[in-house]
Amino acid sequence: MIRSLTLFVHVVGVLTLFVGLGLEWASLDGLQRSITREQALTWLRLCVMVPRVSGIAVAAIVVSGFYLGARVGVLGNDWMRASYGALLLMAIVGGPVSRSPMRALKRVADLPADGTAALRAAAANPILRLSLRIRVAFGLAIVFLMIAKPAAVESLLVLALASMVTIATSLTGRTAPSTAVQGCR
């Protein structure tokens, strides 16, 4: 019963993490497409809430994952080690790397003037988008590693593929925020 409950917490944590990533993606897009300050502030409130949700999800994933891994005896396996590295990268990119652009976005929101264009520009910071893409790609890679349980070489290839997908999606599909807003009118 404890194993089933722990596995349930682990799966719900993963689902919650991806919901948080989706909400972050939607809020950044919403900020970039906002026409009024009120619209932008609504999206910003959502964006600011996401790290709390994601933090709780990651805590649930890690605690339940260590318990399950210790119980089954896979904590030292190659795919687990690759997952640890990917989790660490996700934490670094989601925390220290994104912190400065996110603080800049919040500072712009605190300005009393109608700074909708400034909010859109701050939300278009490429570091925020790259951070999000890295976390999505490596999150999906970890899910694959948990399912396939490959050896060391294959685990590294999965992470390399996640890196290549991140780079490819970062190089394609670049649109200026002003173009996207004009297209919505």
C-alpha positions as CSV (number, residue, x, y, z in Angstrom):
1,M,0.0,0.0,0.0
2,I,2.8,2.4,0.8
3,R,4.5,1.7,-2.5
4,S,1.3,2.4,-4.4
5,L,0.7,5.6,-2.5
6,T,4.3,6.7,-3.1
7,L,4.1,5.9,-6.8
8,F,0.8,7.9,-7.0
9,V,2.5,10.9,-5.4
10,H,5.4,10.5,-7.8
11,V,3.1,10.4,-10.9
12,V,1.0,13.3,-9.6
13,G,4.2,15.3,-9.0
14,V,5.3,14.7,-12.6
15,L,1.9,15.7,-13.9
16,T,1.9,18.8,-11.7
17,L,5.4,19.8,-12.9
18,F,4.2,19.6,-16.5
19,V,1.1,21.6,-15.8
20,G,3.3,24.2,-14.2
21,L,5.5,24.3,-17.3
22,G,2.4,24.7,-19.5
23,L,1.1,27.5,-17.3
24,E,4.4,29.2,-17.5
25,W,4.5,28.9,-21.3
26,A,0.9,30.2,-21.5
27,S,1.6,33.1,-19.2
28,L,4.7,34.2,-21.1
29,D,2.8,34.0,-24.3
30,G,-0.1,35.9,-22.7
31,L,2.2,38.6,-21.5
32,Q,3.7,39.0,-24.9
33,R,0.3,39.3,-26.5
34,S,-1.2,41.6,-23.9
35,I,-2.7,44.8,-25.3
36,T,-3.6,46.5,-22.0
37,R,-1.8,46.7,-18.7
38,E,-4.6,44.9,-16.9
39,Q,-4.2,41.9,-19.3
40,A,-0.5,41.9,-18.8
41,L,-0.8,42.0,-15.0
42,T,-3.2,39.1,-15.0
43,W,-0.8,36.9,-16.9
44,L,2.1,38.1,-14.7
45,R,0.2,37.0,-11.6
46,L,-0.1,33.5,-13.1
47,C,3.6,33.5,-14.1
48,V,4.7,34.5,-10.5
49,M,2.6,31.7,-9.0
50,V,4.1,28.9,-11.2
51,P,7.4,28.5,-9.3
52,R,5.6,27.7,-6.1
53,V,3.5,25.0,-7.8
54,S,6.6,23.7,-9.6
55,G,8.6,23.7,-6.4
56,I,6.0,21.6,-4.6
57,A,5.9,19.2,-7.6
58,V,9.7,18.8,-7.7
59,A,9.8,18.1,-3.9
60,A,7.1,15.4,-4.3
61,I,9.0,13.9,-7.3
62,V,12.4,13.8,-5.6
63,V,11.2,12.5,-2.2
64,S,8.9,9.8,-3.7
65,G,11.5,9.0,-6.4
66,F,14.3,8.4,-3.9
67,Y,12.0,6.2,-1.8
68,L,10.9,4.2,-4.8
69,G,14.5,4.0,-6.2
70,A,15.9,2.8,-2.8
71,R,13.1,0.3,-2.4
72,V,13.7,-1.2,-5.8
73,G,17.5,-0.8,-5.6
74,V,18.1,1.4,-8.7
75,L,19.5,4.6,-7.2
76,G,22.9,3.9,-8.7
77,N,21.8,2.8,-12.1
78,D,23.0,4.7,-15.2
79,W,19.6,6.0,-16.2
80,M,19.1,7.2,-12.6
81,R,22.4,9.1,-12.7
82,A,21.5,10.6,-16.0
83,S,18.1,11.7,-14.5
84,Y,19.9,13.3,-11.5
85,G,22.0,15.3,-13.9
86,A,19.0,16.4,-15.9
87,L,17.1,17.3,-12.7
88,L,20.1,19.4,-11.6
89,L,20.3,21.2,-15.0
90,M,16.5,21.9,-14.8
91,A,16.9,23.3,-11.3
92,I,19.8,25.6,-12.3
93,V,18.1,26.8,-15.5
94,G,14.8,27.3,-13.7
95,G,16.3,29.0,-10.7
96,P,19.5,31.0,-10.9
97,V,19.6,31.5,-14.7
98,S,15.9,32.7,-14.9
99,R,15.9,34.7,-11.7
100,S,17.4,37.9,-13.1
101,P,15.0,38.2,-16.2
102,M,12.0,37.3,-14.0
103,R,13.0,40.0,-11.5
104,A,13.3,42.5,-14.3
105,L,9.8,41.5,-15.5
106,K,8.4,42.1,-12.0
107,R,10.2,45.4,-11.7
108,V,8.6,46.6,-15.0
109,A,5.2,45.6,-13.6
110,D,5.7,47.7,-10.5
111,L,6.2,50.9,-12.6
112,P,3.1,53.1,-12.2
113,A,2.9,54.2,-15.9
114,D,1.2,52.2,-18.6
115,G,4.2,50.1,-19.5
116,T,2.4,47.4,-21.5
117,A,5.1,47.5,-24.2
118,A,7.8,47.3,-21.5
119,L,6.1,44.3,-20.0
120,R,5.8,42.6,-23.4
121,A,9.5,43.3,-24.0
122,A,10.5,41.9,-20.6
123,A,8.4,38.8,-21.1
124,A,10.1,38.3,-24.5
125,N,13.5,37.9,-22.9
126,P,15.1,34.9,-24.7
127,I,16.6,33.6,-21.4
128,L,13.0,33.0,-20.1
129,R,12.0,31.1,-23.2
130,L,15.2,29.1,-23.4
131,S,14.9,28.2,-19.8
132,L,11.4,26.9,-20.3
133,R,12.4,24.9,-23.4
134,I,15.3,23.3,-21.6
135,R,13.1,22.3,-18.7
136,V,10.4,20.8,-20.9
137,A,12.9,18.9,-23.1
138,F,14.8,17.5,-20.1
139,G,11.6,16.8,-18.2
140,L,10.4,14.7,-21.1
141,A,13.8,13.0,-21.4
142,I,13.6,12.1,-17.7
143,V,10.2,10.5,-18.2
144,F,11.6,8.5,-21.1
145,L,14.6,7.4,-18.9
146,M,12.2,6.3,-16.2
147,I,10.3,4.2,-18.7
148,A,13.1,2.7,-20.8
149,K,15.7,2.4,-18.1
150,P,18.6,2.4,-20.7
151,A,22.3,1.8,-20.1
152,A,24.8,4.7,-19.8
153,V,25.4,5.4,-23.5
154,E,21.7,5.3,-24.4
155,S,20.9,7.6,-21.4
156,L,23.5,10.1,-22.5
157,L,22.1,9.9,-26.1
158,V,18.6,10.7,-24.7
159,L,19.9,13.8,-22.9
160,A,21.9,14.8,-26.0
161,L,18.7,14.5,-28.1
162,A,16.9,16.7,-25.5
163,S,19.6,19.2,-25.9
164,M,19.4,19.2,-29.7
165,V,15.6,19.5,-29.6
166,T,16.0,22.5,-27.3
167,I,18.5,24.1,-29.7
168,A,16.4,23.4,-32.7
169,T,13.3,24.9,-31.2
170,S,15.2,27.9,-30.0
171,L,16.5,28.6,-33.5
172,T,13.2,28.2,-35.3
173,G,9.9,30.0,-34.9
174,R,11.2,33.3,-33.7
175,T,8.5,36.0,-34.1
176,A,8.7,39.5,-32.8
177,P,6.2,40.2,-30.0
178,S,4.7,43.2,-31.9
179,T,4.0,41.0,-34.9
180,A,2.2,38.5,-32.8
181,V,0.1,41.2,-31.2
182,Q,-0.8,42.7,-34.5
183,G,-1.8,39.3,-35.8
184,C,-4.4,38.9,-33.0
185,R,-6.3,42.1,-33.8
